[in-house]
Amino acid sequence: MTAAWQPPPTTAARWMVIGEWRAHPARLVIGALAIAVGVALGFAVHLVNQTALASFDRAVRTVNGAADLQIRAATPAGFAESLYPRIARTPGVAAASPVVEIVAFASASTTGTANPAPMTLLGLDVLRAAAVTPSLIGLPPDRSSPFDPDAIFLSRAALTAAKKNLGDRITLTAANTSRSFTIAGILANTGNDQAIAVIDIADAQWRFAQLGKLQRIDIRLAQGMNRAAAMAAINARLPADARLVSPENAQASSDSLSRAYRVNLEMLAMVALLTGGFLVYSAQSLSVARRRPQFALLRVLGLRPGALTVQIVLEGAIVGLIGAGLGIAIGYGLADLAVTLLGGDLGGGLLGRGEVHLDFSAPAALVFAMIGIAVAIASSLVPALEAARAKPAIALKNAGDTTDPRHRPAGWPGLVLLGLGGLAALGPPIAELPLLGYAAMALLLAGGVAAMPFLARALLAPLQNLSLPAPLDLALKRLWGAPQQAAVALCGIVASTSLMVAMAVMVSSFRGSVDDWLVQILPSDVYLHIEGAETAGLDPTAQARLAATPGVAKIRFLRQIPLRLAADRAPVILTGQPDPAASIPLIGRTIPVPAGEVAAYISEPMVWLYNLKPGDRMNLPLGGKSRPVFIAGVWRDYARQFGAITLADRDFTALTGDRTRSEAAIDTAPGTDPAKLITALRQRLGPVIGAQAMFAEPRQMRAVALSIFDRSFAITYALEAIAIVIGLVGVAATFSAQTLARTREFGMLRHIGVRRGQIMTMLAAEGALLGIIGVIAGLALGVLMSQVLIHVVNPQSFHWTMDTRIPWPLFAGLAAALTAAAAGTAALAGRRAVSADAIRAVREDW
Amino acid sequence: MTSPPALTVHQLAKSVPGGRRLFHNLDLTVAPGEIVAIMGESGIGKSTLLNLVAGLDSADAGTISIAGQALDDRQDDARTIIRRDHVGFVFQAFHILPHLTLAQNIALPLVLARADTAASLARAITMLANVGLPGRGGDYPAQLSGGELQRIAIARALIHDPALILADEPTGNLDPETAERILSLLTTQVRASSAGLVLVTHSDCAAAIADRVLVLGPTGLTPR
């Protein structure tokens, strides 16, 4: 450490810091609260995300057992069981366990609820599973045989969901078949949050139409075996419709499910922290400006410049430390509340509604506390350096404003930062995250704030020549002559307004685009969805029955199945439907399909995730083979973030051999009552499928979709509101401090005959002018930043695009509210200042 | 062995931005225990001279030594150390920190030099008694009159036994009666400490306490 950066004498630093805070405790509280709010939000969001993810990961591991590797079917239809002996004989494989894995429902009549209880039904070969995934084997409490074909073993979650006890009978429905079992035992080692049922594999294949098929093979490798070599050997034996998945792949896949959503939320929380940082900067700048003569005295009495810098930064660090400590405590409480109210994914709907146990993470708490302290330190650094650079002899004699109105603020630093922000926005995603997009947002924000002195002067310049009443003229001249001070007051409001505007434009654009999309994809009168139809659905006979129902004018059947294209990615959804080109919302150009090729239409996320475009060809792992398809076009899909492929009905059947369908879009005949039609359709489905059938009208579906949208953005709205409140508190604190620092100026004005009311008018005018400038700058900057969110962050995070929509009425209200709040705050702060004795004010030294 | 002069200024020159020359070839020596008053018209450069002597401003030419230690060519940090250890200040506007107690204000030069806090405060209590405010170490500046504040400033200027005290219009904000008492106190305390005192003033009454009265003009300092 050089001598210049030697710390200040401890006693002097302590006296100065404690003395300042004792004299102005509100400033300490506001600064600490600003940091606390940011840290609390960041920590809470992180804690909820990590807890939910850990729970989700636990759930995945529970279903998978503890296998070293897994072979998973590309589709729920599974792969041929003849693969199993080939894998078991592969060098390096110590043991292999064949598994049937299908979605099953405990029927509503047995659960006693309105809806059937879904669970994962595993069919295991007990002897082989014992060597690979022993946690999945159930043992009867009486140590009777686990091979009883009538026996079923449930996890505690499944038992609870089905409202059953040991020894009860339970009816499970899967693959259009219902079968009853006796609950013979509990899966003790599968945790409490996953509904799993285990039966004998032969029974599962025989009873649920899976003969000759497996959905996965769990593998334990031989000890000391080279893992890469074993994986290569296994991969060489795999058919096209099976994928080798390692635990790392599984984790990456589950992580990718919500990664972008989590990162976006954490970034939003950081935005609140950043806004808090601007508030600390405002507070510190004003505090330093007010105490300029005090610091000058310390310099004259022998405090070195470096030590003065350290002392002021130390003040900021202590504010940060207090705020961070408070933030961690509040954050934990918020996380607890959020999990209780919104669920583990904060309403995002990505991780399901499993039971979530909130765990305090000390390392994460430390990281967020350090971020809070770092923001506070960074916010104090600029004022600290300014204070150390000030000439003590001059500062000692200038207790008030030392701004020289002739000095023109430079516009180039702001422009350079804005330009860098623009360049960063053009960058590609890093690790599939829009990190450069976030950097662009931060640079644009910094550029906007840095340009404020220049902008404030530029906006006020045309008003300089107006003939205005004295109070307004004084207010104008003050802001025009001291744009740096105006900028300090403005930075908090500009930061929070611009971020709020950016988010509001993005959310409004997203919501509007989703609404339009829903109208496009839901043209029919009634929709039918068969829940859990991965392994079965409506066979051709059932389809014909439904089509013949009186009141049905036209019915289109669809089939949706998950299709695993890559081991480390979430499965995409493969859809077969009649005439896709006419019924899906295509964007961009479509390419004529070469003769003899199969047309496929991919959703936007496929373009980003699999680097595909119209005119390309791709292979689909279906029916044990790689099926080439030609990409004819791209369609907009807001429902499946991880990609969807649509084929024409006949192509889907030809490639998969699957003639069943899982959805139907129904146009009603004129005069048909949809409710009566739904009842008639349900009757024709029969009791087994009817229990899994869900009917809805487009109006309901739109309402549900938009309510899910609003729920998933609820946390966003809350964070926006907090950012605005922080910004307004910043304005209040800044005005209050600036007004008090100008007590002497007001005393002088009172001496020369300016009435108290006129000073109040002057201050209100200053506040209103600042509010207007802040709103103009915040709106312009916010709309600019929204374009980064819409065209960079969203496509790179969620892989979909949207059309910009600006919520003008909201912004008009926001502008009016902020301007009024700024004027009101300034006038309120002024009341205190002008109430001081005019003579004492003029004589006051500090 | 004789003590070095409290202050030695040799061939000092200073111009203000814009080129106007304030003074050049300025010489001044202040012996330990000597009181020198500097007078002159407003804007002639009295305060600038004081700032140069304090190491708060840089001269165009010439040398300055305080208690035998040259300020010239030293970096700001090193000049700060000399100022901290060897110079005391009394200002027209008192400059007492409002949120520190009177004892803390007085002890500030010692704690800035990293002296023991308890010892510094004990010495500040003694100094308070010396300037006529016994038992008020725990009071805050807001409870004091202008004259009392300047007593605190004098105590602060002397607490670390400086070689040189620089006083810029120390009675400028005080009524004549209070000013007289403050000047008397300053003289007594300075004589007792054997520090040199440079007093910049417009007041003949204030100048009357000096051993020498010099007038600052463009050609330097001349005896009145």
Chai-1 contact restraints between the chains, C-beta under 6 A:
chainA,res_idxA,chainB,res_idxB,connection_type,confidence,min_distance_angstrom,max_distance_angstrom,comment,restraint_id
A,A3,B,D77,contact,1.0,0.0,6.0,A-B,restraint_1
A,A4,B,D77,contact,1.0,0.0,6.0,A-B,restraint_2
A,P9,B,V111,contact,1.0,0.0,6.0,A-B,restraint_3
A,P9,B,L112,contact,1.0,0.0,6.0,A-B,restraint_4
A,P9,B,R114,contact,1.0,0.0,6.0,A-B,restraint_5
A,T11,B,V111,contact,1.0,0.0,6.0,A-B,restraint_6
A,T11,B,T117,contact,1.0,0.0,6.0,A-B,restraint_7
A,A12,B,V111,contact,1.0,0.0,6.0,A-B,restraint_8
A,A12,B,L112,contact,1.0,0.0,6.0,A-B,restraint_9
A,W15,B,L100,contact,1.0,0.0,6.0,A-B,restraint_10
A,W15,B,Q104,contact,1.0,0.0,6.0,A-B,restraint_11
A,G19,B,H99,contact,1.0,0.0,6.0,A-B,restraint_12
A,G19,B,L100,contact,1.0,0.0,6.0,A-B,restraint_13
A,E20,B,H99,contact,1.0,0.0,6.0,A-B,restraint_14
A,A23,B,H99,contact,1.0,0.0,6.0,A-B,restraint_15
A,Q294,B,L97,contact,1.0,0.0,6.0,A-B,restraint_16
A,L297,B,H95,contact,1.0,0.0,6.0,A-B,restraint_17
A,V300,B,F89,contact,1.0,0.0,6.0,A-B,restraint_18
A,L301,B,L108,contact,1.0,0.0,6.0,A-B,restraint_19
A,L301,B,P109,contact,1.0,0.0,6.0,A-B,restraint_20
A,L301,B,L112,contact,1.0,0.0,6.0,A-B,restraint_21
A,G302,B,T80,contact,1.0,0.0,6.0,A-B,restraint_22
A,G302,B,R83,contact,1.0,0.0,6.0,A-B,restraint_23
A,G302,B,R84,contact,1.0,0.0,6.0,A-B,restraint_24
A,G302,B,L112,contact,1.0,0.0,6.0,A-B,restraint_25
A,L303,B,L112,contact,1.0,0.0,6.0,A-B,restraint_26
A,R304,B,D77,contact,1.0,0.0,6.0,A-B,restraint_27
A,R304,B,T80,contact,1.0,0.0,6.0,A-B,restraint_28
A,P392,B,L56,contact,1.0,0.0,6.0,A-B,restraint_29
A,A393,B,N51,contact,1.0,0.0,6.0,A-B,restraint_30
A,A393,B,L56,contact,1.0,0.0,6.0,A-B,restraint_31
A,D845,B,A93,contact,1.0,0.0,6.0,A-B,restraint_32
A,W846,B,P98,contact,1.0,0.0,6.0,A-B,restraint_33
